[in-house]
């Protein structure tokens, strides 16, 4: 099997040849590490792009690639700190950091793919397959870094990334090298292990991760991805659960078999039955009071967030949710604002005794509807001054031409890595939010806090009806706490029965009216 990858054309006689002498390049790289990380990454990426497009000996190319890889490994943590927790759409230093990090990862991928193609074409390998296995592994490591930088910045994966990753793994499998260890003292480091981590990361719906969750999932995969298996044999049932299809020869990530669809060409199947069993056992232990892994916060909120993340991974890797409704394209426009304060004010709340009442209505910004279902919207920001957003943000939105207000939560992002143009998905919480005010039942001064009530849906009344919910400022109340609740001119009492969701600055509880 020959290996064909997506590579730029080589220029034997460049007009401005790049410096390729290690004695000159290495001190230059060391000096750049003392400069501004964003500027250094941009310059290093441009330099590597030029090197990737000129001819030279393979030994020289490998020597340079390894040094650039080491240098990039020093820079990436500094760059990530600039954009990994920023609001979106990215702008300023955060935007430049994301572009520099992704560009550098992409050029490193090109460098190692070129080395791998040349090594794969050799008929005689003087060092056995050691260098070939190392290059396969490094190519897949570069793919992982491209994916990580794309997911951290919520930006599209560069074209041909998945096409080449599938081709590299298929080549290693055909040559019987996919389970060869890279080093004697690290037998678990194999090309297949690196590929498995990339596949499972993509299947976890990473564009919907909260800040910090990507790193948690990566650590989890490093420890547990070996429970997933790759096979050429198709499952007995083409819609089987805990099975994903890897579309070799196509430029897109793996997808769950239970979502249906068909593709031409060869396929590899990812089986996650054993991994799902491990997650279920871990969840049982955690819900019985077991310890969370090292590196995870020990406080109740961090523990709950980790359990929710594990349940999400179980759902995505074992039983991905099937779409309930078809997406409908639309050209409608909506106006929106973010945050509990804006939702409360646009719900027309005005209650005597409310403390810290926000002054004035926050500005609404414009969005274009890309598509929609009864459960939510895919939106594109089109305002000259777009609203800053985070995954999990609470938003108030109104379709232009309609009077009703809707409340939703931001579930995913897709950046263009430009200063505007953010696309995002939001899940509807309510079509009829009700501004209210609440205070703890035992509060000595009875000071009221702005809250938003999500009433029960009259259309779903009965034993299976969803209970009423209340959105409150984060940290204000707790589960099983009794509160005095003022809705309109009526004051009653309620007990918060279940914490449903947490987001930036708010908590969503189910509640039951009492008295």
C-alpha positions as CSV (number, residue, x, y, z in Angstrom):
1,X,0.0,0.0,0.0
2,X,1.5,3.3,-1.1
3,X,0.9,6.4,1.1
4,X,-0.6,9.5,-0.4
5,X,-1.1,12.6,1.8
6,X,-2.0,16.2,1.2
7,X,1.2,18.1,0.8
8,X,2.2,21.5,-0.8
9,X,4.3,21.4,-3.9
10,X,8.1,21.6,-3.4
11,X,10.1,24.5,-4.9
12,X,13.6,23.5,-5.9
13,X,14.6,27.1,-6.5
14,X,12.8,29.4,-4.2
15,X,13.2,33.2,-4.8
16,X,13.9,33.7,-1.0
17,X,15.2,30.4,0.3
18,X,14.7,29.9,4.1
19,X,17.5,29.3,6.5
20,X,17.9,25.6,7.1
21,X,21.3,25.3,8.7
22,X,20.8,23.9,12.2
23,X,23.8,26.0,13.5
24,X,21.8,29.1,12.5
25,X,18.2,27.9,13.1
26,X,18.5,26.5,16.6
27,X,20.0,29.6,18.3
28,X,17.4,31.7,16.5
29,X,14.6,29.5,17.8
30,X,16.0,29.7,21.3
31,X,16.1,33.5,21.1
32,X,12.5,33.6,19.9
33,X,11.4,31.8,23.1
34,X,12.4,34.8,25.1
35,X,10.1,37.1,23.0
36,X,6.3,37.5,23.1
37,X,4.8,34.0,22.7
38,X,2.2,35.1,20.1
39,X,4.6,36.9,17.9
40,X,7.2,34.1,18.3
41,X,4.6,31.4,17.3
42,X,3.6,33.4,14.3
43,X,7.2,33.9,13.1
44,X,8.1,30.2,13.8
45,X,5.0,29.0,11.9
46,X,5.9,31.2,8.9
47,X,9.5,29.9,9.0
48,X,8.4,26.3,9.1
49,X,5.9,26.9,6.3
50,X,8.8,28.1,4.1
51,X,10.9,25.1,5.0
52,X,8.0,22.7,4.2
53,X,8.0,24.0,0.6
54,X,11.7,23.6,-0.3
55,X,13.8,20.6,-1.1
56,X,16.5,19.3,1.2
57,X,17.9,16.0,2.5
58,X,15.5,14.0,4.7
59,X,18.0,13.8,7.5
60,X,18.1,17.6,7.6
61,X,14.3,17.9,7.4
62,X,13.9,15.5,10.3
63,X,16.5,17.3,12.4
64,X,14.7,20.6,11.8
65,X,11.2,19.2,12.4
66,X,12.2,17.7,15.8
67,X,13.6,21.0,17.0
68,X,10.5,22.9,15.8
69,X,8.3,20.4,17.5
70,X,10.2,20.9,20.8
71,X,10.0,24.7,20.5
72,X,6.2,24.5,19.7
73,X,5.7,22.4,22.8
74,X,7.1,25.2,24.9
75,X,4.9,27.8,23.2
76,X,1.5,26.1,23.1
77,X,0.7,26.4,26.9
78,X,1.4,30.1,26.8
79,X,-0.8,30.6,23.7
80,X,-3.6,28.4,25.2
81,X,-3.8,30.6,28.3
82,X,-4.6,33.5,26.0
83,X,-7.7,32.0,24.3
84,X,-8.8,28.8,26.0
85,X,-11.1,30.6,28.5
86,X,-11.8,33.8,26.5
87,X,-15.3,34.9,25.5
88,X,-16.4,34.5,21.9
89,X,-16.1,35.6,19.2
90,X,-12.4,35.8,19.8
91,X,-10.8,39.2,19.3
92,X,-7.5,40.9,20.0
93,X,-4.7,39.0,21.7
94,X,-6.9,35.9,22.2
95,X,-7.7,35.7,18.4
96,X,-4.1,36.2,17.4
97,X,-3.0,33.5,19.9
98,X,-5.5,31.0,18.5
99,X,-4.5,31.6,14.9
100,X,-0.8,31.3,15.8
101,X,-1.3,28.1,17.8
102,X,-3.3,26.4,15.1
103,X,-1.0,27.6,12.2
104,X,2.1,26.3,14.0
105,X,0.4,22.9,14.6
106,X,-0.7,22.6,11.0
107,X,2.8,23.3,9.6
108,X,4.3,20.8,12.0
109,X,1.8,18.3,10.6
110,X,2.9,19.1,7.1
111,X,6.6,18.6,8.0
112,X,6.1,15.2,9.5
113,X,3.7,14.0,6.8
114,X,6.4,14.8,4.2
115,X,9.0,12.8,6.1
116,X,6.6,9.9,6.5
117,X,5.7,9.8,2.8
118,X,9.4,9.6,1.8
119,X,10.2,7.0,4.5
120,X,7.1,4.9,3.4
121,X,8.4,4.8,-0.2
122,X,11.7,3.3,0.8
123,X,12.2,-0.3,-0.2
124,X,15.0,-0.9,2.3
125,X,14.8,0.4,5.9
126,X,18.4,0.3,7.3
127,X,17.1,0.8,10.9
128,X,14.2,-1.7,10.5
129,X,10.8,-0.1,11.0
130,X,11.8,2.0,14.0
131,X,12.0,5.4,12.2
132,X,8.8,4.5,10.2
133,X,6.8,3.8,13.4
134,X,8.2,7.0,15.0
135,X,7.1,9.1,12.1
136,X,3.6,7.5,12.0
137,X,3.3,8.3,15.7
138,X,4.5,11.8,15.3
139,X,2.1,12.5,12.4
140,X,-0.8,11.3,14.6
141,X,0.5,13.4,17.5
142,X,0.5,16.5,15.2
143,X,-3.1,15.6,14.2
144,X,-4.0,15.5,17.8
145,X,-2.4,18.9,18.4
146,X,-4.3,20.4,15.4
147,X,-7.5,19.0,16.8
148,X,-6.8,20.3,20.3
149,X,-6.1,23.8,19.1
150,X,-9.2,23.8,16.9
151,X,-11.4,22.6,19.7
152,X,-10.0,25.0,22.3
153,X,-10.7,27.9,20.0
154,X,-14.0,26.4,18.8
155,X,-12.8,26.8,15.2
156,X,-13.1,24.4,12.2
157,X,-10.5,21.7,11.8
158,X,-8.3,22.5,8.8
159,X,-9.2,20.8,5.6
160,X,-7.6,17.4,4.9
161,X,-6.7,16.9,8.5
162,X,-9.0,13.9,9.0
163,X,-8.4,12.6,5.4
164,X,-4.7,12.3,6.1
165,X,-5.1,11.0,9.7
166,X,-7.3,8.1,8.5
167,X,-4.8,7.4,5.7
168,X,-1.8,7.4,8.1
169,X,-3.5,4.9,10.5
170,X,-4.8,2.7,7.6
171,X,-1.2,2.6,6.3
172,X,0.2,1.6,9.7
173,X,-2.5,-1.1,10.0
174,X,-1.7,-2.5,6.6
175,X,2.0,-2.6,7.4
176,X,1.3,-4.2,10.8
177,X,2.9,-1.3,12.6
178,X,-0.2,0.2,14.4
179,X,0.5,-1.6,17.7
180,X,4.3,-1.2,17.7
181,X,5.5,0.7,20.7
182,X,7.6,3.9,20.2
183,X,10.0,3.2,23.0
184,X,10.9,0.1,25.1
185,X,10.2,1.9,28.3
186,X,6.8,3.2,27.1
187,X,5.0,0.1,25.7
188,X,1.6,1.8,25.8
189,X,2.7,4.5,23.3
190,X,1.6,3.1,20.0
191,X,0.2,4.7,16.8
192,X,-3.1,3.0,17.5
193,X,-3.3,4.6,20.9
194,X,-2.7,8.1,19.6
195,X,-5.3,7.5,16.8
196,X,-7.9,6.2,19.3
197,X,-7.5,9.3,21.5
198,X,-8.1,11.6,18.5
199,X,-11.2,9.6,17.4
200,X,-12.8,9.5,20.8
201,X,-12.1,13.2,21.4
202,X,-13.9,14.0,18.1
203,X,-16.8,11.8,19.1
204,X,-17.2,13.6,22.4
205,X,-18.8,16.7,20.8
206,X,-15.8,18.9,21.8
207,X,-17.3,22.1,20.4
208,X,-19.7,21.9,23.3
209,X,-17.1,21.5,26.1
210,X,-17.1,24.1,28.9
211,X,-13.7,25.8,29.5
212,X,-11.3,23.4,31.1
213,X,-13.2,20.2,30.2
214,X,-11.1,19.5,27.1
215,X,-8.0,19.0,29.3
216,X,-10.0,16.7,31.6
217,X,-11.2,14.6,28.7
218,X,-7.6,14.4,27.3
219,X,-6.3,13.1,30.6
220,X,-9.2,10.6,30.8
221,X,-8.4,9.3,27.3
222,X,-4.7,8.9,28.1
223,X,-5.6,6.5,30.9
224,X,-8.7,4.7,29.5
225,X,-8.8,4.9,25.7
226,X,-7.3,1.4,25.4
227,X,-10.7,0.0,26.4
228,X,-11.9,1.0,22.9
229,X,-11.1,-1.3,20.0
230,X,-10.6,-0.8,16.2
231,X,-11.7,-3.5,13.8
232,X,-12.2,-4.1,10.1
233,X,-15.2,-6.4,10.7
234,X,-18.6,-4.6,10.4
235,X,-21.0,-5.0,13.3
236,X,-23.8,-7.5,12.9
237,X,-26.3,-4.6,13.0
238,X,-25.4,-1.5,11.0
239,X,-27.2,0.7,13.5
240,X,-25.5,-0.8,16.5
241,X,-24.9,1.2,19.6
242,X,-21.4,1.8,21.0
243,X,-20.1,1.5,17.4
244,X,-18.6,4.4,15.4
245,X,-17.7,4.3,11.7
246,X,-14.3,5.7,10.6
247,X,-14.6,6.9,7.0
248,X,-11.2,6.1,5.5
249,X,-10.8,8.1,2.3
250,X,-13.0,10.9,3.5
251,X,-12.2,14.2,5.2
252,X,-14.4,14.0,8.2
253,X,-14.3,12.6,11.7
254,X,-15.8,9.3,12.9
255,X,-19.6,9.2,13.4
256,X,-21.8,7.0,15.4
257,X,-23.3,4.0,13.6
258,X,-26.7,4.5,15.2
259,X,-27.1,7.8,13.4
260,X,-27.5,6.0,10.1
261,X,-26.1,7.2,6.7
262,X,-23.8,5.4,4.4
263,X,-20.4,6.2,2.8
264,X,-18.5,4.8,-0.1
265,X,-15.0,3.3,0.3
266,X,-13.3,1.4,3.1
267,X,-14.3,1.7,6.7
268,X,-12.8,0.9,10.1
269,X,-15.1,0.4,13.0
270,X,-14.6,1.7,16.5
271,X,-16.1,-0.4,19.3
272,X,-16.7,1.3,22.6
273,X,-18.6,-1.4,24.6
274,X,-15.8,-2.0,27.1
275,X,-15.1,1.7,27.5
276,X,-18.8,2.3,28.2
277,X,-18.7,-0.4,30.9
278,X,-15.7,1.2,32.5
279,X,-17.5,4.6,32.6
280,X,-20.6,3.1,34.1
281,X,-18.5,1.5,36.9
282,X,-16.8,4.8,37.6
283,X,-20.1,6.6,37.8
284,X,-21.5,4.0,40.2
285,X,-18.4,4.5,42.5
286,X,-18.6,8.3,42.3
287,X,-22.4,8.3,43.1
288,X,-21.7,6.0,46.0
289,X,-19.3,8.6,47.5
290,X,-16.0,7.5,45.9
291,X,-13.1,9.9,45.3
292,X,-12.8,11.9,42.1
293,X,-9.6,11.5,40.1
294,X,-6.5,13.6,41.0
295,X,-6.5,17.0,39.4
296,X,-10.3,17.3,39.8
297,X,-11.7,19.7,42.4
298,X,-12.9,18.2,45.6
299,X,-15.7,20.7,46.3
300,X,-19.3,19.6,45.7
301,X,-19.7,21.8,42.6
302,X,-16.5,20.4,40.9
303,X,-17.5,16.9,41.8
304,X,-21.0,17.3,40.3
305,X,-19.5,18.9,37.1
306,X,-17.1,15.9,36.7
307,X,-20.0,13.4,37.1
308,X,-22.0,15.3,34.5
309,X,-19.1,15.2,32.2
310,X,-18.7,11.4,32.6
311,X,-22.4,11.0,31.9
312,X,-22.0,13.1,28.8
313,X,-19.0,11.0,27.6
314,X,-21.0,7.8,28.2
315,X,-23.8,9.2,26.1
316,X,-21.6,10.3,23.3
317,X,-19.4,7.2,23.1
318,X,-22.0,4.6,23.8
319,X,-25.5,5.7,23.0
320,X,-25.3,9.0,21.1
321,X,-28.7,10.8,21.1
322,X,-30.5,10.5,17.9
323,X,-31.9,13.7,16.4
324,X,-35.5,14.2,17.5
325,X,-36.3,16.8,14.8
326,X,-35.1,17.7,11.4
327,X,-33.2,21.0,11.1
328,X,-35.1,23.5,9.1
329,X,-33.2,26.2,7.2
330,X,-34.3,29.8,7.8
331,X,-33.5,33.4,7.0
332,X,-35.1,34.8,10.0
333,X,-33.3,37.2,12.3
334,X,-33.3,37.3,16.0
335,X,-32.1,39.8,18.6
336,X,-30.5,38.5,21.8
337,X,-28.6,39.4,25.0
338,X,-26.7,37.2,27.4
339,X,-26.8,36.8,31.1
340,X,-29.4,36.2,33.8
341,X,-29.7,40.0,34.4
342,X,-30.8,40.6,30.8
343,X,-33.1,37.6,30.8
344,X,-34.8,38.9,34.0
345,X,-35.2,42.4,32.7
346,X,-36.5,41.4,29.3
347,X,-39.0,39.1,31.0
348,X,-40.5,42.4,32.2
349,X,-39.8,41.9,35.9
350,X,-40.4,44.7,38.4
351,X,-40.8,43.7,42.0
352,X,-40.6,46.0,45.1
353,X,-37.9,45.0,47.5
354,X,-35.5,43.5,44.9
355,X,-32.0,44.5,45.8
356,X,-29.2,45.4,43.3
357,X,-31.8,46.0,40.5
358,X,-29.9,46.5,37.2
359,X,-30.3,49.9,35.7
360,X,-31.7,50.0,32.2
361,X,-32.2,47.3,29.6
362,X,-29.0,45.7,28.2
363,X,-28.6,46.2,24.5
364,X,-29.9,43.5,22.1
365,X,-27.6,42.4,19.3
366,X,-28.6,40.9,15.9
367,X,-28.2,37.3,14.8
368,X,-29.1,35.4,11.6
369,X,-30.9,32.1,12.0
370,X,-29.0,29.4,10.1
371,X,-31.4,26.6,10.9
372,X,-33.8,25.7,13.7
373,X,-35.8,22.9,15.3
374,X,-38.5,23.0,18.0
375,X,-35.6,22.4,20.5
376,X,-33.3,25.3,19.5
377,X,-31.5,27.4,17.0
378,X,-28.2,27.5,15.1
379,X,-27.4,31.2,14.9
380,X,-24.7,33.4,13.3
381,X,-23.8,36.7,14.8
382,X,-24.1,39.6,12.3
383,X,-24.0,42.6,14.5
384,X,-21.1,45.1,14.2
385,X,-20.6,44.8,17.9
386,X,-21.4,41.1,18.7
387,X,-22.3,39.9,22.2
388,X,-19.5,38.2,24.1
389,X,-20.5,34.6,24.8
390,X,-19.3,31.5,26.6
391,X,-20.5,27.9,26.4
392,X,-23.3,27.5,28.9
393,X,-24.4,31.1,28.8
394,X,-28.0,32.0,29.4
395,X,-29.5,34.1,26.7
396,X,-32.8,35.9,26.0
397,X,-33.8,36.0,22.4
398,X,-36.7,37.3,20.3
399,X,-37.5,36.4,16.7
400,X,-37.9,39.7,14.8
401,X,-41.6,40.3,14.0
402,X,-42.8,38.3,17.1
403,X,-43.5,39.5,20.6
404,X,-42.7,36.5,22.7
405,X,-39.4,36.2,24.5
406,X,-37.5,32.9,24.6
407,X,-34.8,31.7,27.0
408,X,-32.0,29.4,25.9
409,X,-28.6,28.1,26.8
410,X,-25.5,28.3,24.5
411,X,-24.5,24.7,23.7
412,X,-21.8,24.9,21.1
413,X,-19.6,27.4,19.1
414,X,-18.0,27.5,15.7
415,X,-15.5,30.3,15.2
416,X,-14.2,31.5,11.9
417,X,-11.0,32.9,13.6
418,X,-12.0,36.3,12.4
419,X,-13.0,39.2,14.6
420,X,-16.7,38.4,14.0
421,X,-18.7,35.7,12.4
422,X,-19.3,33.4,15.3
423,X,-21.8,30.6,14.8
424,X,-23.4,29.0,17.9
425,X,-26.1,26.6,18.9
426,X,-28.6,27.2,21.7
427,X,-31.0,24.9,23.4
428,X,-34.4,26.4,24.2
429,X,-35.4,26.3,27.9
430,X,-38.7,28.2,27.7
431,X,-41.0,30.1,25.4
432,X,-42.6,31.9,28.4
433,X,-40.1,33.0,31.0
434,X,-41.5,34.8,34.0
435,X,-39.5,37.4,36.0
436,X,-39.9,36.9,39.7
437,X,-38.2,37.5,43.0
438,X,-37.1,35.2,45.8
439,X,-35.5,35.3,49.2
440,X,-34.5,32.5,51.6
441,X,-37.4,31.6,53.9
442,X,-35.2,32.3,57.0
443,X,-33.6,35.5,55.6
444,X,-33.7,38.1,58.5
445,X,-34.2,41.1,56.2
446,X,-36.3,39.3,53.5
447,X,-34.2,41.0,50.8
448,X,-35.4,39.8,47.4
449,X,-33.2,38.5,44.6
450,X,-34.1,38.6,40.9
451,X,-35.0,35.1,39.6
452,X,-36.6,33.7,36.5
453,X,-39.4,31.1,36.7
454,X,-39.9,28.6,34.0
455,X,-43.6,27.6,34.5
456,X,-44.9,24.1,33.9
457,X,-46.1,23.6,30.4
458,X,-49.9,23.3,30.4
459,X,-49.7,21.1,27.3
460,X,-47.8,18.4,29.2
461,X,-49.7,18.4,32.5
462,X,-50.0,15.0,34.2
463,X,-47.8,12.5,36.1
464,X,-45.0,12.8,33.4
465,X,-45.1,16.6,33.2
466,X,-41.8,18.4,33.6
467,X,-41.8,20.3,36.9
468,X,-41.5,24.1,37.2
469,X,-38.0,25.4,37.2
470,X,-36.3,28.5,38.6
471,X,-33.1,30.2,37.3
472,X,-31.2,31.9,40.2
473,X,-27.9,33.7,40.6
474,X,-25.1,31.2,41.2
475,X,-24.5,30.5,44.9
476,X,-27.6,32.2,46.1
477,X,-29.7,29.1,47.1
478,X,-29.2,25.4,47.4
479,X,-31.1,22.1,47.0
480,X,-33.9,21.4,49.5
481,X,-33.9,25.1,50.5
482,X,-37.2,26.8,51.1
483,X,-37.7,30.2,49.5
484,X,-40.2,32.9,49.6
485,X,-41.2,33.4,45.9
486,X,-43.0,36.5,44.6
487,X,-44.6,36.1,41.2
488,X,-46.4,39.2,40.1
489,X,-48.4,40.5,43.1
490,X,-48.6,37.1,44.8
491,X,-46.1,35.8,47.4
492,X,-45.9,32.1,48.1
493,X,-43.3,29.5,49.2
494,X,-41.4,26.9,47.2
495,X,-38.7,24.3,47.9
496,X,-35.8,23.8,45.4
497,X,-35.9,20.1,44.8
498,X,-33.1,19.4,42.2
499,X,-30.1,21.2,40.7
500,X,-30.6,20.7,37.0
501,X,-27.9,22.8,35.4
502,X,-25.1,25.2,36.2
503,X,-23.8,27.9,33.9
504,X,-21.8,31.1,34.0
505,X,-23.4,33.2,36.8
506,X,-26.5,31.1,37.3
507,X,-28.1,27.8,38.5
508,X,-31.2,26.1,37.2
509,X,-33.3,24.3,39.8
510,X,-36.6,22.3,39.8
511,X,-38.9,23.5,42.5
512,X,-42.2,22.6,44.1
513,X,-44.7,25.1,45.4
514,X,-45.7,24.6,49.0
515,X,-48.3,26.1,51.4
